[in-house]
């Protein structure tokens, strides 16, 4: 009996000690298979290189259902870890817009609108107004995450917002335009996404590539052959430390004649000299639907390209922030 009492006291003492330590030092163990709660190197670099304090205002309503309030707990865990990695250059505070009119007006002014959530009470379902958003500020710069979806990944949105408010000069990305590549107007979604953190400009390979100006250049779906002078320009740019993104099709499908052919524009051989081999193959998705194609002989069935259906996937590496 005495041994049992001693064991109980020892167990409680250990729990108390762990509790005291956890108040002083934040840590968590990520047991998820895809390491969902392990911060990427890019995020850690952003936080450790902050030159001025960043303030995060978390607008969250109180007394939310457990499945919704988990979003607040996740945000708190992120902010504690972000603050630690930034050497306290990231400060945060939680504000309940539902507590008074002043807080609610402040949230709405900052671009955070309320959402309606369902709450079960006894035998009925009621709707409640709730706020779940973040405002990230540095000096005179401000970014808003208007809604934090419970259970959704938050790292990319939070880290990219911090990166955006802390940027002094955006790196320049040159989109090559000379060999039938896609123009910026044709890739508006890409342009919009890149423009958050980069200055996107058109670029002609006939002009000298300025490594000091262009941190990265991109050739997107070139259709015409690149000349030897073009390839020399690319070589010189690489030799000086430049970065090149090439998005190309090595083969092209002709749906009219149900044939495919190799698109030889000179890039494949140039890439091969760099140790990169682009296969002359088609990628077929076994989940795509079927369509009928009419020919003189009648109808036959081929696979049709469709918008991607993405299910559970591994975490996105934030290596480009």
Beta strands, then each sheet from edge to edge (+ up, - down):
strand 1: 54-60
strand 2: 90-95
strand 3: 115-121
strand 4: 124-130
strand 5: 132-138
strand 6: 141-145
strand 7: 171-176
strand 8: 198-203
strand 9: 214-220
strand 10: 243-247
strand 11: 251-254
strand 12: 259-262
strand 13: 290-295
strand 14: 298-303
sheet 1: 2+ 1+ 5- 6+
sheet 2: 3+ 4-
sheet 3: 8+ 7+ 9+ 10+
sheet 4: 11+ 12-
sheet 5: 13+ 14-
end
